[in-house]
Amino acid sequence: MHSIWVTDKDNLDYWQNILKGEHVFELNLTGILFKSSDLYIPDNNLSLAQAIEASQAYWNPIFTKEAEARKEYLFQGKVFVKRKINSKR
């Protein structure tokens, strides 16, 4: 499975702050979009059982207010780059 990570306009400021100066582009997408949240990505300090549980939460998310504020998408399909968005540093 090959995917590209994308976000939406609602969370653009959040992710520009996280990415700190990386290139960000506005896209047109045609394909399959999977929505989750970085809140559910396991970190290196979890036990194996906790990491498996966190991974399951990522792939089967329940959107709390906090998770919705940190939502992200994985996309498969055709991407058309519309324009580069000025990055926040």
VMD Tcl script that builds the backbone (N, CA, C; Angstrom):
set m [mol new atoms 267]
animate dup $m
set s [atomselect $m all]
$s set {name element resname resid chain x y z} {
  {N N MET 1 A 0.838 -1.172 0.000}
  {CA C MET 1 A 0.000 0.000 0.000}
  {C C MET 1 A 0.889 1.245 0.000}
  {N N HIS 2 A 0.688 2.113 -0.951}
  {CA C HIS 2 A 1.406 3.381 -1.029}
  {C C HIS 2 A 0.410 4.502 -0.787}
  {N N SER 3 A 0.739 5.366 0.152}
  {CA C SER 3 A -0.166 6.458 0.513}
  {C C SER 3 A 0.624 7.744 0.682}
  {N N ILE 4 A -0.092 8.843 0.575}
  {CA C ILE 4 A 0.474 10.144 0.893}
  {C C ILE 4 A -0.303 10.684 2.087}
  {N N TRP 5 A 0.394 11.361 2.979}
  {CA C TRP 5 A -0.243 11.954 4.135}
  {C C TRP 5 A -0.774 13.320 3.734}
  {N N VAL 6 A -2.030 13.616 4.083}
  {CA C VAL 6 A -2.631 14.918 3.786}
  {C C VAL 6 A -3.447 15.395 4.984}
  {N N THR 7 A -3.772 16.684 4.972}
  {CA C THR 7 A -4.646 17.259 5.984}
  {C C THR 7 A -5.706 18.087 5.274}
  {N N ASP 8 A -6.545 18.760 6.041}
  {CA C ASP 8 A -7.567 19.624 5.446}
  {C C ASP 8 A -7.364 21.057 5.929}
  {N N LYS 9 A -8.165 21.969 5.401}
  {CA C LYS 9 A -8.016 23.388 5.753}
  {C C LYS 9 A -8.236 23.635 7.237}
  {N N ASP 10 A -9.114 22.850 7.868}
  {CA C ASP 10 A -9.398 23.037 9.293}
  {C C ASP 10 A -8.159 22.840 10.156}
  {N N ASN 11 A -7.288 21.936 9.761}
  {CA C ASN 11 A -6.121 21.595 10.575}
  {C C ASN 11 A -4.802 22.077 9.965}
  {N N LEU 12 A -4.879 22.916 8.957}
  {CA C LEU 12 A -3.664 23.378 8.287}
  {C C LEU 12 A -2.722 24.105 9.244}
  {N N ASP 13 A -3.221 25.004 10.070}
  {CA C ASP 13 A -2.362 25.736 11.010}
  {C C ASP 13 A -1.666 24.784 11.989}
  {N N TYR 14 A -2.417 23.800 12.486}
  {CA C TYR 14 A -1.836 22.823 13.416}
  {C C TYR 14 A -0.644 22.107 12.772}
  {N N TRP 15 A -0.835 21.610 11.556}
  {CA C TRP 15 A 0.219 20.841 10.911}
  {C C TRP 15 A 1.363 21.717 10.409}
  {N N GLN 16 A 1.106 22.948 10.004}
  {CA C GLN 16 A 2.202 23.837 9.629}
  {C C GLN 16 A 3.080 24.122 10.835}
  {N N ASN 17 A 2.492 24.224 12.009}
  {CA C ASN 17 A 3.266 24.415 13.231}
  {C C ASN 17 A 4.112 23.175 13.534}
  {N N ILE 18 A 3.557 21.996 13.332}
  {CA C ILE 18 A 4.297 20.747 13.561}
  {C C ILE 18 A 5.440 20.600 12.552}
  {N N LEU 19 A 5.181 20.911 11.293}
  {CA C LEU 19 A 6.149 20.713 10.211}
  {C C LEU 19 A 7.223 21.797 10.151}
  {N N LYS 20 A 7.010 22.921 10.767}
  {CA C LYS 20 A 7.990 24.014 10.906}
  {C C LYS 20 A 8.820 24.269 9.645}
  {N N GLY 21 A 8.200 24.885 8.650}
  {CA C GLY 21 A 8.949 25.316 7.472}
  {C C GLY 21 A 9.040 24.316 6.336}
  {N N GLU 22 A 8.503 23.114 6.516}
  {CA C GLU 22 A 8.489 22.154 5.407}
  {C C GLU 22 A 7.517 22.637 4.338}
  {N N HIS 23 A 7.693 22.158 3.131}
  {CA C HIS 23 A 6.814 22.562 2.040}
  {C C HIS 23 A 5.415 21.986 2.234}
  {N N VAL 24 A 4.412 22.815 2.006}
  {CA C VAL 24 A 3.011 22.412 2.102}
  {C C VAL 24 A 2.337 22.827 0.797}
  {N N PHE 25 A 1.503 21.933 0.258}
  {CA C PHE 25 A 0.863 22.185 -1.022}
  {C C PHE 25 A -0.648 21.996 -0.923}
  {N N GLU 26 A -1.381 22.792 -1.708}
  {CA C GLU 26 A -2.817 22.575 -1.857}
  {C C GLU 26 A -3.000 21.580 -2.995}
  {N N LEU 27 A -3.846 20.572 -2.772}
  {CA C LEU 27 A -4.004 19.468 -3.716}
  {C C LEU 27 A -5.454 19.291 -4.133}
  {N N ASN 28 A -5.641 18.706 -5.306}
  {CA C ASN 28 A -6.919 18.116 -5.711}
  {C C ASN 28 A -6.704 16.614 -5.679}
  {N N LEU 29 A -7.596 15.883 -5.014}
  {CA C LEU 29 A -7.441 14.442 -4.837}
  {C C LEU 29 A -8.594 13.693 -5.486}
  {N N THR 30 A -8.259 12.580 -6.129}
  {CA C THR 30 A -9.261 11.667 -6.667}
  {C C THR 30 A -8.842 10.263 -6.249}
  {N N GLY 31 A -9.596 9.644 -5.336}
  {CA C GLY 31 A -9.224 8.318 -4.873}
  {C C GLY 31 A -9.826 8.003 -3.521}
  {N N ILE 32 A -9.061 7.297 -2.695}
  {CA C ILE 32 A -9.523 6.801 -1.396}
  {C C ILE 32 A -8.847 7.599 -0.286}
  {N N LEU 33 A -9.644 8.109 0.648}
  {CA C LEU 33 A -9.155 8.909 1.756}
  {C C LEU 33 A -9.490 8.203 3.066}
  {N N PHE 34 A -8.460 7.967 3.900}
  {CA C PHE 34 A -8.642 7.357 5.214}
  {C C PHE 34 A -8.356 8.414 6.270}
  {N N LYS 35 A -9.291 8.623 7.199}
  {CA C LYS 35 A -9.149 9.642 8.241}
  {C C LYS 35 A -8.785 8.995 9.576}
  {N N SER 36 A -7.762 9.567 10.235}
  {CA C SER 36 A -7.401 9.146 11.583}
  {C C SER 36 A -6.855 10.365 12.319}
  {N N SER 37 A -6.053 10.133 13.357}
  {CA C SER 37 A -5.477 11.219 14.150}
  {C C SER 37 A -4.089 10.828 14.619}
  {N N ASP 38 A -3.166 11.788 14.622}
  {CA C ASP 38 A -1.826 11.488 15.129}
  {C C ASP 38 A -1.844 11.210 16.625}
  {N N LEU 39 A -2.945 11.526 17.283}
  {CA C LEU 39 A -3.109 11.229 18.702}
  {C C LEU 39 A -2.942 9.732 18.977}
  {N N TYR 40 A -3.288 8.906 17.998}
  {CA C TYR 40 A -3.273 7.453 18.179}
  {C C TYR 40 A -1.987 6.774 17.703}
  {N N ILE 41 A -1.010 7.539 17.242}
  {CA C ILE 41 A 0.245 6.929 16.782}
  {C C ILE 41 A 1.057 6.506 18.002}
  {N N PRO 42 A 1.449 5.235 18.053}
  {CA C PRO 42 A 2.213 4.759 19.211}
  {C C PRO 42 A 3.576 5.440 19.304}
  {N N ASP 43 A 4.049 5.675 20.521}
  {CA C ASP 43 A 5.396 6.213 20.682}
  {C C ASP 43 A 6.344 5.105 21.138}
  {N N ASN 44 A 7.610 5.431 21.233}
  {CA C ASN 44 A 8.637 4.428 21.544}
  {C C ASN 44 A 8.623 3.967 22.993}
  {N N ASN 45 A 7.872 4.622 23.848}
  {CA C ASN 45 A 7.878 4.282 25.275}
  {C C ASN 45 A 6.782 3.298 25.672}
  {N N LEU 46 A 6.035 2.797 24.710}
  {CA C LEU 46 A 4.942 1.874 25.015}
  {C C LEU 46 A 5.423 0.434 25.017}
  {N N SER 47 A 4.784 -0.384 25.830}
  {CA C SER 47 A 5.038 -1.819 25.769}
  {C C SER 47 A 4.458 -2.337 24.453}
  {N N LEU 48 A 4.781 -3.555 24.096}
  {CA C LEU 48 A 4.260 -4.136 22.863}
  {C C LEU 48 A 2.733 -4.159 22.883}
  {N N ALA 49 A 2.142 -4.565 23.987}
  {CA C ALA 49 A 0.680 -4.623 24.085}
  {C C ALA 49 A 0.057 -3.227 23.936}
  {N N GLN 50 A 0.682 -2.223 24.550}
  {CA C GLN 50 A 0.180 -0.853 24.435}
  {C C GLN 50 A 0.329 -0.325 23.003}
  {N N ALA 51 A 1.438 -0.661 22.341}
  {CA C ALA 51 A 1.663 -0.230 20.956}
  {C C ALA 51 A 0.636 -0.866 20.017}
  {N N ILE 52 A 0.323 -2.126 20.238}
  {CA C ILE 52 A -0.701 -2.802 19.429}
  {C C ILE 52 A -2.052 -2.143 19.650}
  {N N GLU 53 A -2.381 -1.841 20.897}
  {CA C GLU 53 A -3.652 -1.181 21.206}
  {C C GLU 53 A -3.727 0.202 20.547}
  {N N ALA 54 A -2.620 0.968 20.620}
  {CA C ALA 54 A -2.588 2.295 19.999}
  {C C ALA 54 A -2.705 2.185 18.478}
  {N N SER 55 A -2.061 1.193 17.892}
  {CA C SER 55 A -2.149 0.988 16.441}
  {C C SER 55 A -3.574 0.647 16.023}
  {N N GLN 56 A -4.244 -0.173 16.807}
  {CA C GLN 56 A -5.638 -0.503 16.505}
  {C C GLN 56 A -6.515 0.740 16.599}
  {N N ALA 57 A -6.225 1.619 17.567}
  {CA C ALA 57 A -6.982 2.871 17.690}
  {C C ALA 57 A -6.734 3.766 16.484}
  {N N TYR 58 A -5.508 3.754 15.934}
  {CA C TYR 58 A -5.215 4.565 14.746}
  {C C TYR 58 A -6.043 4.103 13.552}
  {N N TRP 59 A -6.095 2.797 13.344}
  {CA C TRP 59 A -6.786 2.247 12.165}
  {C C TRP 59 A -8.291 2.133 12.356}
  {N N ASN 60 A -8.778 2.279 13.589}
  {CA C ASN 60 A -10.215 2.255 13.892}
  {C C ASN 60 A -10.524 3.396 14.858}
  {N N PRO 61 A -10.313 4.641 14.424}
  {CA C PRO 61 A -10.377 5.768 15.366}
  {C C PRO 61 A -11.789 6.092 15.860}
  {N N ILE 62 A -11.822 6.551 17.091}
  {CA C ILE 62 A -13.021 7.150 17.671}
  {C C ILE 62 A -12.672 8.617 17.850}
  {N N PHE 63 A -13.430 9.497 17.212}
  {CA C PHE 63 A -13.049 10.895 17.182}
  {C C PHE 63 A -13.589 11.685 18.368}
  {N N THR 64 A -12.705 11.828 19.356}
  {CA C THR 64 A -12.958 12.734 20.467}
  {C C THR 64 A -12.667 14.154 19.976}
  {N N LYS 65 A -12.963 15.138 20.785}
  {CA C LYS 65 A -12.669 16.525 20.409}
  {C C LYS 65 A -11.161 16.700 20.178}
  {N N GLU 66 A -10.337 16.112 21.041}
  {CA C GLU 66 A -8.877 16.212 20.905}
  {C C GLU 66 A -8.390 15.510 19.643}
  {N N ALA 67 A -8.915 14.331 19.358}
  {CA C ALA 67 A -8.512 13.597 18.153}
  {C C ALA 67 A -8.927 14.354 16.892}
  {N N GLU 68 A -10.108 14.949 16.911}
  {CA C GLU 68 A -10.580 15.727 15.759}
  {C C GLU 68 A -9.674 16.926 15.504}
  {N N ALA 69 A -9.167 17.537 16.577}
  {CA C ALA 69 A -8.279 18.694 16.443}
  {C C ALA 69 A -6.924 18.308 15.857}
  {N N ARG 70 A -6.583 17.019 15.912}
  {CA C ARG 70 A -5.289 16.539 15.410}
  {C C ARG 70 A -5.478 15.526 14.284}
  {N N LYS 71 A -6.561 15.663 13.547}
  {CA C LYS 71 A -6.868 14.683 12.503}
  {C C LYS 71 A -5.864 14.768 11.354}
  {N N GLU 72 A -5.730 13.661 10.676}
  {CA C GLU 72 A -4.882 13.549 9.497}
  {C C GLU 72 A -5.507 12.521 8.574}
  {N N TYR 73 A -5.033 12.501 7.348}
  {CA C TYR 73 A -5.584 11.583 6.353}
  {C C TYR 73 A -4.455 10.864 5.635}
  {N N LEU 74 A -4.714 9.619 5.268}
  {CA C LEU 74 A -3.864 8.892 4.333}
  {C C LEU 74 A -4.646 8.794 3.037}
  {N N PHE 75 A -3.992 9.073 1.920}
  {CA C PHE 75 A -4.676 9.113 0.641}
  {C C PHE 75 A -3.991 8.201 -0.362}
  {N N GLN 76 A -4.813 7.472 -1.135}
  {CA C GLN 76 A -4.342 6.667 -2.268}
  {C C GLN 76 A -5.138 7.088 -3.492}
  {N N GLY 77 A -4.457 7.362 -4.570}
  {CA C GLY 77 A -5.148 7.732 -5.798}
  {C C GLY 77 A -4.343 8.741 -6.592}
  {N N LYS 78 A -5.050 9.583 -7.331}
  {CA C LYS 78 A -4.412 10.587 -8.172}
  {C C LYS 78 A -4.369 11.918 -7.437}
  {N N VAL 79 A -3.208 12.569 -7.528}
  {CA C VAL 79 A -2.986 13.852 -6.867}
  {C C VAL 79 A -2.626 14.895 -7.913}
  {N N PHE 80 A -3.300 16.031 -7.854}
  {CA C PHE 80 A -2.957 17.174 -8.685}
  {C C PHE 80 A -2.533 18.293 -7.750}
  {N N VAL 81 A -1.298 18.787 -7.914}
  {CA C VAL 81 A -0.797 19.874 -7.072}
  {C C VAL 81 A -1.292 21.192 -7.646}
  {N N LYS 82 A -2.113 21.902 -6.855}
  {CA C LYS 82 A -2.675 23.185 -7.295}
  {C C LYS 82 A -1.689 24.330 -7.080}
  {N N ARG 83 A -1.099 24.381 -5.866}
  {CA C ARG 83 A -0.183 25.472 -5.570}
  {C C ARG 83 A 0.576 25.181 -4.280}
  {N N LYS 84 A 1.696 25.858 -4.114}
  {CA C LYS 84 A 2.464 25.793 -2.869}
  {C C LYS 84 A 1.877 26.806 -1.901}
  {N N ILE 85 A 1.694 26.398 -0.659}
  {CA C ILE 85 A 1.192 27.276 0.385}
  {C C ILE 85 A 2.389 27.815 1.169}
  {N N ASN 86 A 2.391 29.104 1.447}
  {CA C ASN 86 A 3.494 29.680 2.217}
  {C C ASN 86 A 3.589 29.007 3.579}
  {N N SER 87 A 4.797 28.588 3.933}
  {CA C SER 87 A 4.995 27.877 5.199}
  {C C SER 87 A 5.150 28.870 6.341}
  {N N LYS 88 A 4.807 28.395 7.528}
  {CA C LYS 88 A 4.988 29.178 8.747}
  {C C LYS 88 A 6.273 28.714 9.401}
  {N N ARG 89 A 7.095 29.625 9.795}
  {CA C ARG 89 A 8.378 29.260 10.415}
  {C C ARG 89 A 8.393 29.640 11.874}
}
mol reanalyze $m
mol bondsrecalc $m
mol representation Tube
mol addrep $m
